[in-house]
């Protein structure tokens, strides 16, 4: 039996936390049409974020920047501590380029399509890690570990997360431990 559920819905806890912010609507005003293609399927995503790279500083195992400095969520929150990290990245973005309405847009077919193209994402992460490993920029060199973590995640635990997320999308609830999960 797994030590955590196949999928945890972070949105009730996120709504509670965000409701205490000064300007919650600004903080989560990213547009689905502008999302970064590297975002892992789930409720949170980075769209037209700033390029100050603050997200990876506060949530290095959740958020990365592409080569243009645009932030994206590479590991969706699966517990309250991870949610706090993602929301910290959201809060740090002055452009409000993150959003948490991914559940309203992702379909099971879209998730499976993203999964079938994960090689493109892995290739991007590995290539950028190689480029950054020889950079004179301290931020770039620090990102190498997290880019490699993303590539490892694509080959490891992401499959189980996405199967749980597929269940969530199709059934509208978290799966029970003994329930079969959809295939990718």
Helices and strands as residue ranges (DSSP letters): H 11-18, H 24-27, G 32-34, E 45-46, H 54-58, E 63-65, E 71-73, H 80-92, E 98-99, G 102-104, H 108-116, H 118-133, H 138-155, H 158-171
